[in-house]
Amino acid sequence: MASERTDELYKILLSKGYPKELCAEIAYKNMNTDYTATRMLGYLYRISNPRIEDLIDEMLAILSDRNAIIQKKEVEQAQSVINDVYQNGL
């Protein structure tokens, strides 16, 4: 089930005249977390009617940022385990 933010994103994309299939693809398949949907909503509030190319570019940038954050958290967790082994041994 989609979050409220994802539904809001879908409705705003539709209201701006983008094709229904594109709106569903963006909102429900790619921007399906509160974080990504909120970021895209912020973009849409700042830029009133972006071209489809710009919209897709922003979506890819948001997803790239999200992936970088996830990777950073994974590295931090791994480093924490290594530090624990150094301090306490196996």
Helices and strands as residue ranges (DSSP letters): H 4-15, H 20-24, I 25-30, H 34-46, H 52-88
